[in-house]
Structure formats: structure tokens, C-alpha cells
Amino acid sequence: MVLSLYSFSMRAAKPLITAYLKRRQRAGKESSSRFDERLGVVQCPRPKGRLIWVHAASVGEVQSALILIHKLLALYEGVQVLVTTGTRSSAKMMETALPEGAFHQYYPVDNPEWVEAFLNHWSPDLILWMESELWPNMLLAIQARKIPAILINARLSPRSFRIWKLLKGASRKILLSFTLILCQTDKDESFYRRLGAQNVQVSDNLKYSAAPLPCDEAALKAINSAFINRPCWVYASSHASEEKIAAQIHARLKNSIPNLLSIIIPRHPERRMAIAQDLDGLGLNIVFRGGDKTLPGDDTDIYIADTMGELGLFYRACPVAVIGRSFSDDGGGGHNPIEAAQLHCAVLHGPNVQNLQEIFDEMDAYGAAMRLSTPEELESHLYDLLTNAEKIEVLQQKAYDFSRRKEQVLETVLEALRPTLDTLEIGRKAA
């Protein structure tokens, strides 16, 4: 009943959904040149041969998916990979990150008509779905077509589990679309089993196996030159309210740490005007990097990197990283700390990290990250680290060592996928 009502509502709301997407397009949140892809309209032909479809909702899931995509194309011949995402930032990442044999499309909104058009065109032989974004109409259509689908890096927050549990009959039917579910943690496995999922295993988190974030070497050289002789730290993937936290900390520390430079990387660069308004009146010299890659001057207090795909650049340039959305006033959740640890950053974070709770807990216990309850505690520990090179080095090494401990997760996932891949009758490349 619930699923039928959902399907009917999504079908009836087609004009409203289209109008909403067009409004997002005018605001720059949807692609203008590829807008129709969100409506299930495809311009390019399906490639011949076997096609694996990988769905990764946004940038966070893409990082986990990329390492798997590279490995699949390296191991198997006669196969191509369709990658779908739902955000402009993730699409931009795909422009340079996808290997030969893989290509990107925007994921269609979950209207039954658009879903059917998408599946009719691509007719994938295998579907690999990343993490936790479950769209009922698409998954039920996949189930009806008997296309093998595997949920990888699966996770469920306690809040999401409680919501799905209220709709247990519907959630069970949706989860039965997957022939295999590979979970990040034992807790996730328990949640999925209690919702009625079958063939559920724990494989750990693919984020541990992801390659270090890339960076442009020329840009790194320029940044290092601009940062020379300046104590610096980065607030990475910040959300609303966090930019002001970072700026206020800088304002209080700048007198006791001469030449201090604070870097803020907003999770959503399109918020640059709102950020400028939030920081107005603090008496700080603020420079936005922007599309022309403006560098900070000697008198710059706050350097805002409002660009896409440069997180790896600033993790390499800064010795200390604060993980975004762990102090935000939207309830938080936290972003991926492994990316910072892989690049030798000392990792600090706030209390709201429930999206990746197990990773943060393990890092804290290992001494690879520091959990701080308030912005005041963050300020105190930043001062302690930025005035003590030895303490930074210890935390940097702990973080890096931790990031290397579980690199085998990719092999665990591939081993679990192998029986399904074998049914596609695709050849393995010679070693």
C-alpha cells in the first residue's frame, strides 16, 4: 500500500517535479546542458557488450566507487561501466576521475516513467549500488526485470533505521531488490537483517581502500609558496555555521600565533555569498580562491577555497585538518576523515559524526584523530598543535598509520562480487 501510494504520488507530481528541477537549474544547482538526463532522457547510445551500472549519489559515495570501478575495468575485459550521480559537484569530479571504459550520466528522478525510460535504454547486466540512498521506484523496477543488484558499502544510521522500521513491509520489499548486501559494520548488518534483507555480509568500509585524493602539482607548488613561513590549518568541507566558527577561532588565535592563516573549504562552493555575509563584520581580511585561483596575500587572515576538486591540494599543504559537518548546527554527521589521514594530516573533529561514527570512533581510540566537544575545545587544541611541531607530527603519523590498516577492504568486496561477475561470462584479463 505504501509503495503503491509513493509510486502514484511520484507519477502525479511529474509537473511539480519538473518545475522544481527547472528552478534548481536556474539557481545553478542542476546542469543546463544535461538537464534532460534527470528526466530519464538519454542522448548517447548504449555501448555494446556487458554493462555494469554503478550508482553513487554524491561526492562522498563517488570516492568509494572510483576505486572499485578502476579495479573492475583493470580485471575484466569486454565490460563497460555506467556511473550515475545526482549532483553537479560529483558530475564535475567524473570529468577527470573516470578511467577509460567508464562514462557518466545523471541519475533520473524517481518518477516511474523516467525510471522505465532509463532502464529501457541502458538495460544493465549488473547493478552496483553504493551506500544508503534507496529509491523505491527504481529498485522495484530493477527487481521486476530480474537484474542482479548488489548494495555495496551499505550503511544505515539509527535514525534511518527507525524510519524504515515503521515501514517494515515496504522496506523489506525494497531490500529484496538486492541479491547481496555488503555492509560497513556489524551494526549496519544487524539493521538490514532486522528490516528483512537477505544475504547480508560485513565487508568493512571501502573508504579505507580509496586512493589518496589527487592534486595538481603546479597548484600545490603555488600554494606552498604562498603558505611559506605561515602556521596554517584547514577546515574541510564546512557547512553553514562552521565557517563562522573557524573565523572566530582565527580572530582569537591570531594575536598569539603570529602570521596565522586559516583555510576554509566549503562543502558547497555556491554558498560563497552567504559565507561572505556570515563573516562580514569580524574585522578579518578574507580572500576567496575562486575560478582564477587567487592566492592569499601576506595580510590574508581567512583563505576560502571555493573551488571543486581541490581538497587533496589543501590536505597536502596543511598539517592540521578539522573535518566539516561535525560542528554544524544542522545536526551534523561528519565527512570522511580517511582522506585527510591518507595525506598525513593531524585530524580533529567535533561531536556530530554519526554518518561515519564507527570510523571516527576507531580513529579516536587509535590516537589517529581527536574528538572535541565544543568550538572552545577546538580552539585550545589548535593552539596546542600549531605551537608544537612535535605534537603535530605524532598525530599526523598516527592518522597515516591508521589509514593504511584496512587497505584490503577492496579485495574483500571483489571476492564477494566474483560469483555474480562470473555469471556475466566476462573474461578476466591476463595478469
C-alpha positions in Angstrom: 0.0 0.0 0.0 2.8 2.4 1.0 4.8 1.7 -2.1 1.8 2.0 -4.4 0.9 5.3 -2.9 4.5 6.5 -3.3 4.6 5.4 -6.9 1.2 7.1 -7.6 2.4 10.3 -5.9 5.6 10.5 -7.9 3.7 9.9 -11.1 1.1 12.6 -10.3 3.7 15.0 -9.2 5.6 14.9 -12.5 4.7 18.6 -13.5 5.7 19.8 -10.0 9.0 17.8 -10.0 9.9 19.2 -13.4 9.2 22.8 -12.3 11.3 22.2 -9.2 14.2 20.9 -11.2 14.0 23.9 -13.6 14.1 26.2 -10.6 17.2 24.4 -9.4 18.6 24.7 -12.9 18.1 28.5 -12.9 19.8 28.6 -9.5 22.8 26.7 -10.9 22.2 23.6 -8.9 21.3 21.4 -12.0 23.2 21.1 -15.2 21.8 23.2 -18.1 23.4 21.2 -20.9 22.4 17.8 -19.4 19.1 18.7 -17.7 17.1 16.1 -19.6 19.1 13.3 -18.0 17.3 13.9 -14.7 14.1 13.2 -16.6 15.3 9.8 -17.9 16.2 11.2 -21.4 19.5 9.9 -22.7 21.4 11.3 -25.7 24.2 8.8 -26.1 23.8 5.2 -27.3 24.3 2.1 -25.1 27.7 0.6 -25.6 27.8 -3.0 -27.0 28.7 -5.8 -24.7 28.3 -6.2 -21.0 27.3 -3.1 -19.0 27.8 -2.7 -15.2 25.9 0.2 -13.8 27.4 1.8 -10.6 25.2 4.4 -8.7 26.9 6.7 -6.3 24.6 9.5 -5.1 27.2 12.3 -4.5 30.8 13.1 -3.9 31.2 11.0 -0.8 29.9 7.9 -2.4 31.9 8.6 -5.6 35.2 8.4 -3.7 34.3 4.9 -2.6 33.0 3.9 -6.0 36.0 5.1 -8.0 38.5 2.6 -6.6 36.1 -0.2 -7.3 35.4 1.0 -10.9 39.2 1.2 -11.6 39.7 -2.3 -10.3 36.8 -3.9 -12.2 38.0 -2.4 -15.5 41.6 -3.5 -14.8 40.5 -7.1 -14.1 37.8 -7.8 -16.6 37.6 -7.3 -20.4 34.6 -6.8 -22.6 32.8 -4.8 -20.0 32.0 -1.1 -19.7 30.8 0.9 -16.6 27.9 3.4 -16.5 28.2 5.7 -13.4 25.3 7.7 -12.2 25.3 10.5 -9.6 22.8 13.1 -8.6 24.8 16.3 -8.0 26.8 18.7 -10.2 29.8 18.5 -8.0 30.0 14.7 -8.4 29.5 15.1 -12.2 32.4 17.5 -12.4 34.6 15.1 -10.5 33.7 12.4 -13.0 35.0 14.5 -15.9 38.6 13.8 -14.8 38.4 10.8 -12.4 36.7 8.1 -14.6 39.0 5.7 -16.4 38.7 4.6 -20.0 35.7 2.3 -20.3 33.6 4.2 -17.8 31.2 7.1 -18.5 28.8 9.3 -16.5 25.1 10.1 -16.6 22.9 12.0 -14.2 20.6 9.7 -12.2 16.9 10.2 -13.1 14.4 11.4 -10.5 12.3 8.5 -9.2 9.3 9.0 -11.4 8.1 5.6 -12.8 8.0 6.9 -16.4 11.6 8.3 -16.2 12.8 5.2 -14.4 11.4 2.9 -17.1 12.9 5.1 -19.9 16.3 4.9 -18.2 16.3 1.1 -17.8 14.9 0.5 -21.2 17.8 2.4 -22.8 20.7 1.2 -20.7 19.5 -2.4 -19.9 22.4 -3.0 -17.5 23.7 -6.5 -16.8 24.7 -5.9 -13.2 23.9 -3.0 -10.8 26.3 -1.9 -8.0 24.5 0.5 -5.6 26.7 2.5 -3.2 25.9 3.1 0.5 22.4 4.1 1.5 20.3 6.1 -1.0 17.4 3.8 -1.8 14.9 4.9 -4.4 11.8 2.7 -4.4 10.5 3.0 -7.9 13.9 2.3 -9.4 14.7 -0.6 -7.2 11.3 -2.2 -7.7 11.7 -1.8 -11.5 15.1 -3.5 -11.2 13.6 -6.3 -9.2 10.8 -6.8 -11.8 13.4 -7.1 -14.6 15.4 -9.6 -12.5 18.6 -7.6 -12.9 21.2 -8.7 -10.3 21.8 -5.8 -8.0 24.3 -5.5 -5.1 24.3 -2.9 -2.4 28.0 -2.1 -1.5 29.3 -0.1 1.5 25.8 -0.3 2.9 25.1 1.7 6.0 22.0 2.8 8.0 22.1 5.5 10.7 20.0 4.7 13.8 17.6 7.4 12.7 17.2 6.0 9.2 16.7 2.5 10.7 13.9 3.7 12.9 12.1 5.4 10.0 12.5 2.3 7.7 11.3 0.1 10.6 8.0 2.0 10.7 7.5 0.9 7.1 8.9 -2.6 7.5 6.8 -4.3 4.8 7.8 -1.7 2.3 11.4 -1.7 3.3 11.7 -5.5 3.1 10.2 -5.4 -0.4 12.7 -2.7 -1.5 15.7 -4.5 0.1 14.8 -7.8 -1.7 15.8 -6.0 -4.9 19.4 -6.7 -3.8 20.8 -10.2 -4.3 23.7 -9.3 -1.9 24.2 -6.5 0.6 27.8 -5.7 1.8 27.7 -3.7 5.0 30.3 -1.3 6.5 29.8 -2.6 10.1 28.2 -5.3 12.2 25.6 -2.7 13.4 24.6 -2.0 9.8 24.3 -5.7 9.1 22.0 -6.1 12.1 19.8 -3.2 10.9 19.4 -4.6 7.4 18.6 -8.1 8.6 16.0 -6.7 11.0 14.4 -4.9 8.1 14.1 -8.2 6.2 17.1 -8.1 3.9 18.6 -11.4 2.8 22.2 -12.4 2.0 23.8 -9.7 4.2 27.5 -9.7 4.9 30.1 -7.3 6.5 32.9 -6.2 4.2 34.0 -3.0 6.1 34.2 0.4 4.6 35.5 0.9 1.0 36.7 4.4 2.0 39.7 2.6 3.6 40.8 1.4 0.1 40.2 4.6 -1.8 43.3 6.2 -3.5 44.5 9.4 -1.9 42.8 12.5 -3.3 44.6 13.9 -6.3 46.0 17.4 -6.7 47.6 19.5 -9.4 51.4 19.7 -8.8 51.7 23.2 -10.2 48.8 24.4 -8.0 50.5 22.7 -5.0 53.8 24.5 -5.7 52.0 27.8 -5.9 50.1 27.2 -2.6 53.2 26.0 -0.7 54.9 29.2 -1.8 52.0 31.3 -0.7 51.8 29.5 2.7 55.6 29.5 3.4 56.5 30.5 6.9 52.8 30.7 7.9 51.3 28.4 10.5 48.1 27.1 8.8 45.2 24.8 9.3 42.2 23.8 7.1 38.5 23.5 8.0 37.5 20.9 5.3 34.0 20.5 3.8 32.4 23.1 6.0 28.6 23.6 6.3 26.5 26.5 7.3 27.6 28.0 10.7 31.0 26.3 10.6 32.7 29.0 8.6 31.9 31.5 11.3 33.2 29.1 13.9 36.5 28.8 12.0 36.8 32.6 11.5 36.0 33.4 15.2 38.7 30.9 16.3 41.1 32.6 13.9 40.3 36.0 15.3 41.1 34.8 18.8 44.3 32.9 17.9 45.9 35.4 15.5 47.4 37.5 18.3 49.1 34.5 20.0 50.1 32.8 16.7 51.8 35.3 14.5 51.2 35.1 10.8 48.4 32.5 11.2 46.5 31.5 8.1 43.1 29.7 8.3 41.8 27.9 5.2 38.1 27.1 4.8 36.9 24.7 2.1 33.1 24.9 1.9 31.3 21.7 1.1 29.1 23.6 -1.3 31.1 26.4 -3.1 27.9 28.0 -4.4 27.4 29.3 -0.8 30.2 31.8 -1.2 28.0 34.8 -1.0 26.2 33.6 2.2 29.7 32.8 3.7 30.9 36.3 2.9 27.8 37.7 4.7 28.3 35.5 7.7 31.9 36.6 8.1 31.3 40.3 7.4 32.0 42.5 10.4 34.6 40.2 12.0 37.4 42.6 11.0 39.3 39.9 9.1 41.0 40.0 5.7 39.2 37.3 3.7 40.3 36.1 0.3 38.3 33.8 -2.0 40.2 31.5 -4.2 37.6 31.5 -7.0 37.9 30.3 -10.6 41.0 32.4 -11.2 42.8 30.6 -8.3 43.6 33.8 -6.4 46.4 33.2 -3.8 46.4 34.6 -0.3 48.5 37.6 0.4 50.8 38.2 3.4 48.0 40.0 5.2 45.3 37.4 4.5 43.6 36.0 7.6 41.0 33.6 6.0 41.5 31.9 2.7 38.3 30.4 1.4 38.9 27.7 -1.3 35.5 27.9 -3.0 36.6 25.6 -5.8 35.8 22.0 -6.7 38.1 19.0 -6.5 41.0 20.7 -4.6 40.6 19.0 -1.2 43.6 16.9 -1.9 45.6 20.0 -2.6 44.9 21.6 0.7 45.3 18.4 2.7 48.8 18.2 1.3 49.5 21.9 2.1 48.1 22.0 5.7 49.4 20.0 8.7 46.1 20.1 10.6 42.6 19.4 9.3 39.2 19.9 11.0 36.6 17.7 9.5 33.5 19.5 8.3 29.9 19.0 9.4 31.0 17.8 12.8 30.3 21.1 14.5 27.5 22.4 12.2 24.1 23.5 13.5 22.2 21.2 11.1 22.6 18.2 13.3 25.9 17.3 11.7 27.0 13.9 10.6 30.7 14.4 9.6 32.6 13.9 6.4 35.3 11.3 5.5 38.3 11.7 7.8 40.3 8.9 6.0 41.0 11.3 3.1 42.9 13.7 5.5 44.6 10.8 7.3 46.0 9.4 4.0 47.7 12.7 3.3 49.4 13.0 6.7 47.1 15.5 8.3 46.5 15.7 12.0 42.7 15.1 12.2 40.4 17.0 14.6 36.6 16.7 14.6 33.5 17.8 16.6 30.9 15.6 18.3 28.4 15.2 15.5 29.9 12.4 13.4 27.1 9.9 13.3 27.3 9.4 9.5 30.7 7.7 9.9 30.5 7.0 13.6 32.5 3.7 13.6 35.4 5.2 11.6 35.7 8.2 13.9 35.4 6.0 17.0 38.2 3.7 15.7 40.4 6.7 14.8 39.9 8.3 18.2 40.7 5.0 20.0 43.8 4.5 17.9 45.0 8.1 18.6 44.6 8.9 14.9 42.1 11.7 15.5 40.9 13.9 18.3 37.2 14.4 19.2 36.4 17.9 20.6 33.1 18.7 22.1 32.9 22.4 21.6 34.5 25.2 19.4 36.3 26.4 22.5 38.0 23.0 22.9 38.8 23.0 19.2 40.5 26.4 19.6 42.5 25.2 22.5 43.8 22.1 20.7 44.5 24.1 17.5 46.7 26.4 19.6 48.4 23.5 21.2 49.2 21.8 17.9 50.1 24.9 15.9 52.6 25.9 18.5 54.2 22.5 19.0 55.6 20.8 15.9 56.3 17.6 17.7 52.7 17.1 18.7 51.5 17.7 15.2 54.0 15.1 13.9 52.8 12.4 16.3 49.2 12.9 15.4 50.0 13.1 11.7 51.9 9.8 11.8 49.1 8.1 13.9 46.5 9.2 11.3 48.5 8.0 8.4 49.3 4.6 10.0 45.6 4.2 10.7 44.7 4.9 7.1 46.9 2.0 6.0 45.5 -0.6 8.3 42.4 -1.7 6.3 43.6 -1.3 2.7 42.5 -4.9 2.0 38.7 -4.0 2.0 38.7 -3.7 -1.8 39.8 -7.3 -2.1 37.1 -8.4 0.3 34.5 -6.7 -1.8 35.8 -8.1 -5.1 35.8 -11.6 -3.6 32.1 -11.2 -2.6 31.3 -9.9 -6.1 33.1 -12.6 -8.0 30.3 -15.2 -8.2 27.9 -12.7 -9.7 30.6 -11.4 -12.1 31.3 -14.9 -13.2 27.6 -15.3 -14.3 28.1 -12.5 -16.7 30.6 -14.6 -18.6 33.1 -11.8 -19.0 36.7 -12.7 -19.3 39.4 -11.8 -16.8 42.4 -10.0 -18.2 45.8 -11.7 -18.1 47.8 -10.8 -15.0 
